[in-house]
Amino acid sequence: MKKPKCIGLAKAPYASLEKFIEILEKHNYLVIKLDYVALEIFKEQLKMPIAEEELYLKKNMIWEIFGKSYLAEKAVLDWMPWVESYAEVEPGRFQYAITDIETPEEVNYLRMKFGDDFKLIAVSPPRSIRLARFKNQMKMSEADFIKLEKEIGNRGLAKVIMQAEIIAVTDDDEKEILKIFENLWA
């Protein structure tokens, strides 16, 4: 039986994964968003539902309680039960994508679980978007901005991006993005 392949998506600050997710779903990937896994953990395990917009600053709580690889573990074990037996999710579907990867521990877990069948793509926004979003973010209070920057650093996002097989840009068109996906295992 054919082993499943898994693409991981990590986004640099100010990047968007939506175009990548749409293309993956269109090409028969089962996409699992670690942010949704985290929201579910807050609701079901921690019994403290939170709004999606609160997640960025509260995700640390999950890592402090369960460890920094927990979201990836939960995604694989609870949301991809097929990985253990390598059975098909649906006829013809052997491909997964896990998005919102933010810690080196998540990457290490996925590499351990999938081996060479896991590839990480870091998604970066174009410079114009980074600049515009940065200027918009500057409207935050200085204390909130410092807190946000500290959170980004504590998560090890730079280390995650450095582990990527490729860095893609959010304004790549569908043809370029498909070429990236196809070349991951070439």
N, C-alpha and C positions, 0 to 999 in steps of 0.2 A: 504494500500500500504506500502511496506517495505521502511524504511528510509535508505538513503545512509550512508555508512561508509566512513570515511576519515582518511587516514594515513598521518601524517606530518613527513617530514624528515628534520632534522637540522644536519648540518655537523660541526664537530670540525675542527679547522684549519688543513690543509693538508690532509683532508679526501676526498674521492671521493664517489659520489652517483651513478655513472653509473651502477654498478652491481645491486644495489637495484632497480633503475628505469627500467632496462631491465626485471627483474623478475616481477615487478609490472605490466608492460605493457603486458608481456607474460600471466599473470593471470587476464587479463581483467580489470585492473585498468585504469581509465582515469588520466594520470599524467599531472599536471600543474606545471610548473617551475616558481617560483616567479622571477627568474632572467629574464626570457622571458617577463613576465608581466612588469617588470621594463624597459626593453629595449623598449617595446611598448609604455610605458608612456613617455619616453624620446623622442621618435619619434613623437607620435601623439599629446600628450597633451602639452609637453614642447617645441616641434618643434626644438629639438636639438639632432638628431640621434647620437648615440655614438657606438663605437665598443664594443663587448662583453668583451674584456680584460680591458676596461676602467671602466666597471660597478662597480667593487668592491670598488674603491675609490670615485665614484660619486653617489652611491646609497643614501648616506646621504642627498643629495639634495632633493630627493623625500620625505624622512621622514621629512625634515625641512619644506617643502612646504605643504604637505598633511597629515602628521602624521605618526607615526611608525606602525600603523596597516593597512595603506592604501593598500599595496601590497596584503595582504590577503583579504581585502574587495573587491578589484578589481578582484582578482582571483575568488572569490565566486560569486560575482554579475554579472560580465561580461563574465567569462569563464566557469561558471557552472550554467547557468540559471535554470537548473533542480532542484537545491537544494530547491528553494522556494516552488515548488509544489511537490517535492519528486517524480517526474516522472522519468522514466527510461531514461538514456542517450541513450542507445541502448538496444535492447532486452537482458535481462539477466545481464545488467551492472548497478550495484548500488554502485560501489566502486570508490573512488577518492583517489588520492595521491597529496599532495602539497609539493614541495621540495624547498630547499633554504630558509627555515625559519631562520631568524636571530634575531628577536626582541621578547621580552616577550609580547609586544602588539599584534604581529601577532598570537602568541600562544593563548592569551586570547580571541582574536576575534574568532578564529577557535573553541575554546572550547565553547564559547557562541553560536555560530551558529550551531554546530553539537552536543553539549552536550557530553554524554557518547559515542557517535558514532565517536568521534575524539580521536585518539591516536597518541602520538608523539614518534618518535624514533630518538635518537641522534646517529649519525654515527661517529665513531672514527677510525682513521687509526692505523695500528699496529705501535708499537714503532719504528721499523726499518725505516718505511717510514717517520714518523715524524722527526726523527733524520736526515735522508738524505735530506728531503725538507728544514729543518731548516738550515742545512749547506749550501745548495744551495742558500737559501734566504739571507744568510749572505753576499753574493756577492753584495747585494744591498748597496747603500750608507747608511750610518748611519741615515741620515735624513729621507730617504724613509722607512727604517725599523721601526724607531720610529713612523712615521706617520701611517704605517700599523698596528702596535701594538695598537696605540691609537684608530684607527678605530674599531678594533676587540673589544676593551674594551667598547667603546661608544655604540656599537650595543647591548650590553647586551647578547652576545652569551653564556657566562657562565651561565647566569640565564635561558636561553632557554634550555640548555643542562640539567640543574638541574630539569627542569619541565618534562623531558622525562619519559615515562613509562619504557623504556628500553634503554640501550646503546648497540649498535651493533658495530662490528669491520668490516672494509672494506674487510678483507681477509676471512670472513666467506664464506662457499660455499653455493650454491643455496639451498641445503637441509636445512642447518641451518637457512638461511634467511627466507625460507618458514615457518619453524617452528616458528620463531619469529612472522611473520605476523599472523599465525593461533592462536597463544597463546595470542594475544593482547586482544581479546574479550572472552577468555575462562573463 
